[in-house]
Amino acid sequence: MAKGMQKFGSAAMTPIAVLPAAALLLALGNLLLELEAVHQVFAVTGGALDGAGAFIIENIGLIFAVGLAIGLADDASIAGFTAVISYVIITGIAGIEAEMGILAGIAAALTAALLYNRFHTIRLHPWLSFFGGRRFVPIIAALASVLVGGALALIWPILDSGIQAAGQWIQSAGGIGIGIYGALERLLLPIGMHHVLNAFVLAVMGEFETISGVLVRGEVFRFLAGDPAAGFFLAGAYPIKLFALPAACLAMYRAARPTQRLKVKGLLIAAAATSILTGITEPVEFAFLFTAPLLYGVHVLLTGSAFWLGQLLGFRHGFGSSAGILEYVLNLHLAERPWLLLPLGIAYGLIYYLLFTWLIKKLNLATPGRLATETQADIKADHETAQKIIADLGGAENLVKINSCLTRLRVTVQDSAKVDRAHLEQLAPVVGKDEALQIVVGTVADELKILVRKLTNK
C-alpha cells in the first residue's frame, strides 16, 4: 500500500506541474483583455492566451491521464499513448467526461499503467508477433476500457452523490471546515499522504459551470476558471508560505549557536527563499520536523488557524500549483480582498518568529545550529552525492526503483536491511520504512534522480 501511494504521489507531480502554465496564461490573457480600449491587438492576444489557459483547465482529465500513466509505468511513452485511448473510451461510454474531471483521467491512467506493466513483454504466436510486446498494450487497454467505462457508468451516480455530500459538509462547516483542511494538509505532509486529501478538496470538491458551458470541479480548477465561490480553501496558504515560514527560518537562525550561525545561514536563507518564490515549504518544515517535532505540531495548528481566519475576513485567493509570490501576483485579478495578505502575513510572521524563538530557547529544542553535531549539509546534485545515496541504499543491486517529486527522492529497495539509514540521514531526512522510502533532498530531487538512474541503469 505504501509503495503504491508513494509511486502515485510521485507520478502526480507531472500533470500538476502543468497548472502554473494554465494560471500564467489565464492571468496574462485577462490582463491584456483589460487593455482592449488601448488597441485591438491586446484584445486578440489576450483572448488567445485566456483561451489557451481555459483549454488546459477544461482538458485536465486528459492531461492527468497521460502524465499519471507515464509516471506509473516508469516513463514509458507507450503508456501515455495508451492512456489517451483509454480516456477517450472510458469517458465516451460512461458519458462522464465533464462531470468526473481528473477522476476519469486517473481511471484511464491506472488502466493504461497496470496493463502496460503486465503485458508490455508479452509474446504471441509467430503469426501474431507483430501485435506482441508494447503494441499489445493499447489493444488490451481498449478492450479493458470498455469494461471500466461501463462500470463507471453504473457506479458514478453513487460516487457523485457521496462526493457532493462530503463537499457540502466541508463547505457548510464554513471557516471550521477550512481550518481543519489547512491543519490536516500540513499534518499529513511528512508521510506524503497530503496528496490524497488535496486530490479531493483541490481537484474534486464543488462544481462551477463556465461561460462556455463546461462543468469544472475542484477548488483549484474552479478558482482558475473564475468561480467567485472558490479560493477560500487556498488563500490561507499565502500568509504561511510568504511570511510565517520565512519568519520561522529567521527565528531558527537567531536561536542558533553563534559558532554555527554561519553554517546554517545558507540553508535557512535558501529554504525561506524557496517558500516565498515557489511556495514549496518542505525545506523549511523538514529543517525542524525531525529534531523538534513540537514546533511542527505548533505549525500545524497555526496553519489551520490561518485558513480559518482568512475565510472569516473574506480573504479569497488561489493558485495553480503552490502559493508562491509569483502566483499571488498572477492571480490577483481573480482574488477577493487580496490586500489582507499584508496584515495577515505580518501578524503570522511575528507570531511564528516570537513563538518559535521562545520555544526553541525555553525547551532547548534541537533546531539547525543547535544540534550536538551538525550533520545536515547543503545537498548538491552531483555524482558524488548520487554515489553516496546509492551506497547507503545498499548498492545498485538493492535499488529496485527511483522516482522523484518536487523535493523528495522516492525509492523502492529490495532488502531494507541493506539500507544504511543512519548514514543516509546524515545527508538528508528519510521518511518511510521497510522497502518504500522518501529522501528529502530539496529542489534538486529531479536532478539527483536522473544521476542515480544513470549510475545504476535503473
C-alpha positions as CSV (number, residue, x, y, z in Angstrom):
1,M,0.0,0.0,0.0
2,A,2.8,2.4,1.0
3,K,4.7,1.7,-2.2
4,G,1.6,2.3,-4.3
5,M,0.7,5.6,-2.7
6,Q,4.4,6.7,-2.9
7,K,4.5,5.9,-6.6
8,F,1.1,7.6,-7.3
9,G,2.2,10.8,-5.4
10,S,5.4,10.9,-7.4
11,A,3.6,10.4,-10.8
12,A,1.0,13.0,-10.0
13,M,3.8,15.7,-9.9
14,T,4.0,15.6,-13.8
15,P,0.4,16.7,-14.5
16,I,0.3,19.0,-11.5
17,A,3.4,20.9,-13.0
18,V,1.2,22.0,-15.9
19,L,-1.2,24.0,-13.7
20,P,1.2,27.0,-13.3
21,A,1.2,27.3,-17.0
22,A,-2.6,27.5,-17.0
23,A,-2.5,30.1,-14.3
24,L,0.0,32.2,-16.2
25,L,-1.9,32.1,-19.5
26,L,-5.2,33.0,-17.8
27,A,-3.6,35.8,-15.9
28,L,-1.8,37.3,-18.9
29,G,-4.9,36.9,-21.0
30,N,-7.1,38.7,-18.6
31,L,-4.5,41.5,-18.2
32,L,-4.4,42.1,-21.9
33,L,-8.2,41.9,-22.2
34,E,-8.3,44.8,-19.8
35,L,-6.2,46.9,-22.3
36,E,-8.7,46.3,-25.1
37,A,-9.5,50.0,-25.2
38,V,-5.9,50.9,-25.9
39,H,-5.6,48.7,-29.0
40,Q,-7.4,45.8,-30.6
41,V,-4.3,43.8,-30.7
42,F,-4.4,43.5,-26.9
43,A,-7.9,42.0,-27.1
44,V,-6.9,39.5,-29.8
45,T,-3.8,38.4,-27.9
46,G,-5.5,38.4,-24.6
47,G,-8.3,36.3,-25.9
48,A,-5.9,33.7,-27.3
49,L,-3.9,33.4,-24.1
50,D,-7.1,33.2,-22.0
51,G,-8.5,30.6,-24.3
52,A,-5.3,28.6,-24.1
53,G,-5.3,28.6,-20.3
54,A,-9.0,27.7,-20.2
55,F,-8.3,24.8,-22.6
56,I,-5.8,23.3,-20.2
57,I,-8.3,23.5,-17.3
58,E,-11.1,22.1,-19.5
59,N,-8.9,19.1,-20.6
60,I,-7.3,18.5,-17.2
61,G,-8.7,15.0,-17.1
62,L,-6.8,14.0,-20.3
63,I,-3.7,15.7,-19.1
64,F,-3.8,13.7,-15.8
65,A,-4.4,10.5,-17.8
66,V,-1.2,10.9,-19.8
67,G,1.0,12.3,-17.1
68,L,0.0,9.8,-14.5
69,A,0.2,6.8,-16.9
70,I,3.8,7.7,-17.9
71,G,4.8,8.1,-14.3
72,L,3.2,4.9,-13.1
73,A,4.7,3.0,-16.0
74,D,8.2,4.3,-15.2
75,D,8.4,6.9,-18.0
76,A,7.1,4.6,-20.8
77,S,5.8,6.8,-23.6
78,I,3.6,3.9,-24.9
79,A,1.7,4.1,-21.6
80,G,0.8,7.7,-22.2
81,F,-0.4,6.9,-25.7
82,T,-2.5,4.0,-24.2
83,A,-3.9,6.3,-21.6
84,V,-5.3,8.6,-24.3
85,I,-7.1,5.7,-25.9
86,S,-8.4,4.5,-22.5
87,Y,-9.6,8.0,-21.6
88,V,-11.5,8.5,-24.8
89,I,-13.2,5.1,-24.5
90,I,-14.0,5.4,-20.8
91,T,-15.5,8.9,-21.0
92,G,-17.3,8.1,-24.2
93,I,-19.0,5.0,-22.9
94,A,-19.7,6.4,-19.4
95,G,-20.7,9.9,-20.8
96,I,-19.0,11.5,-17.8
97,E,-16.0,13.5,-19.2
98,A,-17.3,16.8,-17.9
99,E,-18.5,15.5,-14.6
100,M,-15.5,13.4,-13.5
101,G,-12.7,15.8,-14.4
102,I,-9.4,14.3,-13.2
103,L,-11.1,11.2,-11.8
104,A,-11.7,10.0,-15.4
105,G,-8.0,10.7,-16.1
106,I,-6.9,8.7,-13.1
107,A,-9.1,5.8,-14.1
108,A,-7.6,5.8,-17.6
109,A,-4.0,6.2,-16.2
110,L,-4.4,3.3,-13.8
111,T,-5.9,1.1,-16.6
112,A,-3.0,2.0,-19.0
113,A,-0.2,1.7,-16.5
114,L,-1.4,-1.6,-14.9
115,L,-1.8,-3.2,-18.3
116,Y,1.5,-1.9,-19.5
117,N,3.3,-3.2,-16.5
118,R,1.6,-6.6,-17.0
119,F,1.7,-7.1,-20.8
120,H,4.5,-4.9,-22.4
121,T,6.8,-8.0,-22.6
122,I,4.1,-10.5,-23.8
123,R,5.0,-12.9,-26.6
124,L,2.4,-14.1,-29.1
125,H,2.2,-16.8,-31.7
126,P,4.6,-16.1,-34.6
127,W,1.6,-15.3,-36.8
128,L,0.6,-12.6,-34.4
129,S,4.1,-11.5,-33.3
130,F,3.6,-8.0,-34.9
131,F,1.0,-7.3,-32.2
132,G,3.1,-8.6,-29.3
133,G,5.1,-6.7,-26.7
134,R,4.4,-3.0,-26.4
135,R,2.0,-3.0,-29.3
136,F,-0.3,-5.3,-27.4
137,V,-0.8,-2.8,-24.6
138,P,-3.1,-0.3,-26.3
139,I,-5.1,-3.2,-27.8
140,I,-5.8,-4.9,-24.5
141,A,-6.3,-1.5,-22.8
142,A,-9.0,-0.6,-25.4
143,L,-10.9,-3.7,-24.5
144,A,-10.5,-3.2,-20.8
145,S,-11.5,0.4,-21.0
146,V,-14.9,-0.7,-22.4
147,L,-15.5,-2.6,-19.2
148,V,-14.1,0.2,-17.0
149,G,-16.3,2.8,-18.7
150,G,-19.4,0.6,-18.3
151,A,-18.6,0.0,-14.6
152,L,-18.1,3.8,-14.1
153,A,-21.4,4.5,-15.8
154,L,-23.1,2.3,-13.1
155,I,-21.2,3.4,-10.0
156,W,-20.6,7.1,-10.9
157,P,-24.0,8.3,-9.7
158,I,-23.4,6.8,-6.3
159,L,-19.8,8.2,-6.1
160,D,-21.1,11.5,-7.3
161,S,-23.6,11.7,-4.5
162,G,-21.0,10.8,-1.9
163,I,-18.5,13.3,-3.2
164,Q,-21.2,16.0,-3.3
165,A,-22.3,15.2,0.3
166,A,-18.7,15.3,1.6
167,G,-18.1,18.6,-0.3
168,Q,-21.3,20.1,1.1
169,W,-20.4,19.1,4.6
170,I,-16.9,20.7,4.4
171,Q,-18.3,23.8,2.7
172,S,-21.2,24.0,5.2
173,A,-18.7,23.9,8.0
174,G,-17.5,27.3,6.9
175,G,-14.3,28.5,8.5
176,I,-14.1,25.5,10.7
177,G,-14.0,23.1,7.8
178,I,-11.5,25.3,6.0
179,G,-9.3,25.4,9.1
180,I,-9.5,21.7,9.6
181,Y,-8.4,21.2,6.0
182,G,-5.4,23.6,6.4
183,A,-4.2,21.8,9.5
184,L,-4.7,18.3,8.2
185,E,-2.9,19.1,5.0
186,R,0.2,20.0,6.9
187,L,-0.2,17.2,9.4
188,L,-0.2,14.6,6.5
189,L,2.7,16.2,4.7
190,P,5.6,14.3,6.4
191,I,4.2,10.9,5.3
192,G,3.2,12.1,1.9
193,M,-0.5,11.5,2.4
194,H,-1.4,15.1,1.9
195,H,-1.8,14.3,-1.8
196,V,-4.8,12.2,-1.0
197,L,-6.6,15.0,0.9
198,N,-5.6,17.5,-1.8
199,A,-6.9,15.3,-4.6
200,F,-10.4,15.6,-3.1
201,V,-10.5,19.2,-1.9
202,L,-8.5,20.8,-4.7
203,A,-9.4,18.7,-7.7
204,V,-12.9,17.3,-7.0
205,M,-14.9,19.3,-4.4
206,G,-17.5,21.6,-5.7
207,E,-18.6,22.4,-9.2
208,F,-18.8,25.5,-11.4
209,E,-20.2,26.0,-15.0
210,T,-18.1,28.3,-17.1
211,I,-19.5,30.8,-19.6
212,S,-18.8,28.2,-22.4
213,G,-20.9,25.7,-20.5
214,V,-18.1,23.5,-19.3
215,L,-18.6,22.0,-15.8
216,V,-15.4,22.4,-13.7
217,R,-14.7,20.6,-10.4
218,G,-12.2,21.2,-7.6
219,E,-11.2,24.3,-5.7
220,V,-8.1,24.9,-7.8
221,F,-9.8,24.5,-11.2
222,R,-12.9,26.4,-10.2
223,F,-10.8,29.3,-8.9
224,L,-8.8,29.5,-12.2
225,A,-12.0,29.2,-14.2
226,G,-13.4,32.3,-12.4
227,D,-15.7,30.8,-9.8
228,P,-16.4,33.6,-7.3
229,A,-17.0,30.9,-4.6
230,A,-13.6,29.2,-4.9
231,G,-10.4,30.3,-3.3
232,F,-11.2,30.1,0.4
233,F,-9.5,26.7,0.7
234,L,-6.4,28.2,-0.9
235,A,-5.9,31.7,0.4
236,G,-4.7,30.6,3.9
237,A,-1.6,29.1,2.4
238,Y,-0.2,32.6,1.4
239,P,0.4,34.1,4.8
240,I,2.1,30.9,5.9
241,K,4.3,30.4,2.9
242,L,5.2,34.0,2.2
243,F,5.6,35.3,5.8
244,A,5.3,32.8,8.6
245,L,7.8,30.1,7.5
246,P,10.4,32.6,6.4
247,A,10.0,34.2,9.9
248,A,10.5,30.7,11.4
249,C,13.8,30.5,9.4
250,L,14.8,33.8,11.0
251,A,13.9,32.6,14.4
252,M,16.0,29.4,13.9
253,Y,18.9,31.4,12.6
254,R,18.8,33.8,15.6
255,A,18.5,30.9,18.0
256,A,21.4,29.0,16.6
257,R,24.7,28.9,18.5
258,P,26.9,31.8,17.4
259,T,29.6,29.4,16.2
260,Q,27.0,27.6,14.0
261,R,25.1,30.6,12.5
262,L,27.3,31.0,9.5
263,K,27.0,27.3,8.8
264,V,23.2,27.3,8.8
265,K,22.7,30.7,7.3
266,G,22.8,29.5,3.7
267,L,20.5,26.6,4.4
268,L,17.8,28.7,6.1
269,I,18.1,31.6,3.5
270,A,17.6,29.1,0.7
271,A,14.7,27.4,2.5
272,A,13.0,30.8,3.1
273,A,13.5,31.9,-0.5
274,T,12.1,28.7,-1.8
275,S,9.0,29.1,0.3
276,I,8.5,32.7,-0.9
277,L,9.3,32.3,-4.5
278,T,7.8,28.8,-5.3
279,G,5.5,28.0,-2.3
280,I,7.5,24.8,-1.7
281,T,7.8,24.6,2.1
282,E,9.4,21.2,2.8
283,P,13.0,22.6,3.0
284,V,11.8,24.8,5.9
285,E,9.5,22.3,7.6
286,F,11.9,19.4,7.4
287,A,14.6,21.6,9.0
288,F,12.7,21.2,12.3
289,L,10.3,18.4,11.8
290,F,12.5,15.5,12.9
291,T,14.7,17.3,15.5
292,A,11.9,19.4,17.1
293,P,8.5,17.8,16.3
294,L,6.8,20.0,18.9
295,L,7.4,23.0,16.6
296,Y,5.8,21.1,13.7
297,G,2.7,20.5,15.9
298,V,2.5,24.2,16.6
299,H,3.0,24.9,12.9
300,V,0.1,22.6,12.0
301,L,-2.3,24.3,14.4
302,L,-1.2,27.8,13.3
303,T,-1.7,26.9,9.6
304,G,-5.2,25.7,10.4
305,S,-5.9,29.0,12.1
306,A,-4.6,31.0,9.2
307,F,-7.0,29.2,6.8
308,W,-9.9,29.7,9.2
309,L,-9.1,33.4,9.8
310,G,-8.6,34.1,6.1
311,Q,-12.2,32.8,5.4
312,L,-13.6,34.8,8.3
313,L,-12.1,38.0,7.0
314,G,-13.2,37.3,3.4
315,F,-9.7,36.8,2.0
316,R,-10.1,34.7,-1.2
317,H,-7.2,33.9,-3.4
318,G,-5.8,30.9,-5.3
319,F,-3.0,29.2,-7.2
320,G,-2.3,26.6,-9.8
321,S,0.3,24.6,-8.1
322,S,1.6,26.3,-4.9
323,A,1.2,29.6,-3.1
324,G,4.4,31.4,-4.1
325,I,4.7,35.1,-4.7
326,L,4.5,34.8,-8.5
327,E,1.2,33.0,-8.4
328,Y,-0.1,35.5,-5.9
329,V,0.6,38.3,-8.3
330,L,-0.6,36.5,-11.4
331,N,-3.9,35.6,-9.9
332,L,-4.7,39.0,-8.4
333,H,-7.5,39.5,-11.0
334,L,-9.4,36.5,-9.6
335,A,-8.9,37.3,-5.9
336,E,-11.1,39.0,-3.4
337,R,-9.6,41.3,-0.7
338,P,-6.0,40.3,-1.6
339,W,-4.7,43.3,0.3
340,L,-5.5,41.4,3.5
341,L,-2.4,39.3,2.9
342,L,-0.2,42.1,4.2
343,P,-1.7,42.4,7.7
344,L,-2.3,38.7,7.9
345,G,1.2,37.8,6.8
346,I,2.9,40.3,9.1
347,A,0.8,39.1,12.0
348,Y,1.6,35.4,11.4
349,G,5.3,36.3,10.7
350,L,5.5,37.9,14.1
351,I,3.7,35.0,15.8
352,Y,6.0,32.4,14.2
353,Y,9.1,34.4,15.0
354,L,8.3,35.1,18.6
355,L,6.8,31.7,19.4
356,F,9.5,29.7,17.7
357,T,12.2,31.8,19.4
358,W,10.6,31.3,22.8
359,L,10.0,27.6,22.4
360,I,13.5,26.8,21.0
361,K,15.3,28.6,23.8
362,K,12.9,27.7,26.6
363,L,12.8,24.0,25.8
364,N,16.3,23.9,24.2
365,L,15.0,22.4,21.0
366,A,17.4,20.9,18.5
367,T,16.8,23.2,15.5
368,P,19.6,23.8,12.9
369,G,22.6,25.3,14.6
370,R,21.7,23.9,18.0
371,L,22.4,20.2,17.3
372,A,25.2,18.5,19.3
373,T,26.8,17.6,15.9
374,E,25.6,19.4,12.8
375,T,25.3,16.8,10.1
376,Q,22.9,18.5,7.7
377,A,24.8,20.0,4.8
378,D,23.8,21.7,1.5
379,I,22.8,18.9,-0.9
380,K,24.3,19.1,-4.4
381,A,23.1,17.4,-7.5
382,D,26.4,15.8,-8.4
383,H,27.9,12.4,-9.0
384,E,29.4,12.3,-5.5
385,T,26.1,12.8,-3.8
386,A,24.4,10.3,-6.1
387,Q,27.0,7.7,-5.4
388,K,26.6,8.2,-1.6
389,I,22.9,7.7,-1.9
390,I,23.3,4.6,-3.9
391,A,25.8,3.2,-1.4
392,D,23.6,4.0,1.6
393,L,20.7,2.3,-0.1
394,G,22.6,-1.0,-0.3
395,G,24.2,-0.6,-3.7
396,A,22.8,-0.6,-7.2
397,E,21.7,-4.2,-7.0
398,N,19.5,-3.4,-4.0
399,L,17.8,-0.4,-5.6
400,V,14.6,-1.5,-7.4
401,K,13.1,1.8,-8.5
402,I,13.7,5.5,-8.0
403,N,11.4,8.4,-8.8
404,S,11.1,12.0,-7.5
405,C,8.6,14.7,-6.7
406,L,9.4,18.3,-6.1
407,T,11.6,17.8,-3.1
408,R,11.9,14.1,-2.5
409,L,13.5,11.0,-3.9
410,R,11.0,8.2,-3.7
411,V,12.9,4.9,-3.8
412,T,12.0,1.2,-3.5
413,V,14.7,-1.2,-2.3
414,Q,14.8,-4.9,-2.5
415,D,16.1,-5.5,1.1
416,S,15.5,-2.8,3.7
417,A,18.1,-4.5,6.0
418,K,20.9,-3.5,3.5
419,V,20.0,0.2,3.8
420,D,22.4,2.3,6.0
421,R,19.7,4.6,7.2
422,A,21.7,6.3,9.9
423,H,24.4,7.3,7.4
424,L,21.9,8.3,4.8
425,E,20.1,10.6,7.3
426,Q,23.4,12.5,7.7
427,L,22.8,13.6,4.1
428,A,19.1,14.3,4.3
429,P,15.9,13.4,6.3
430,V,14.5,10.0,5.4
431,V,10.7,9.2,5.6
432,G,9.1,5.8,5.5
433,K,10.1,2.3,6.4
434,D,10.6,-1.2,5.0
435,E,11.2,-1.1,1.3
436,A,9.5,2.2,0.4
437,L,11.5,5.3,1.4
438,Q,11.4,9.0,0.7
439,I,14.7,11.0,0.9
440,V,14.0,14.7,1.4
441,V,16.8,16.4,-0.7
442,G,15.1,19.6,-1.7
443,T,14.6,21.1,-5.1
444,V,17.5,19.1,-6.6
445,A,15.4,15.9,-6.3
446,D,14.8,15.5,-10.1
447,E,18.4,16.1,-11.0
448,L,19.6,13.6,-8.4
449,K,17.1,11.1,-9.7
450,I,18.5,11.3,-13.2
451,L,22.1,10.9,-11.9
452,V,21.2,7.9,-9.8
453,R,19.4,6.3,-12.7
454,K,22.4,6.8,-15.0
455,L,24.8,5.4,-12.4
456,T,22.6,2.3,-11.7
457,N,21.0,1.8,-15.1
458,K,17.6,1.8,-13.4
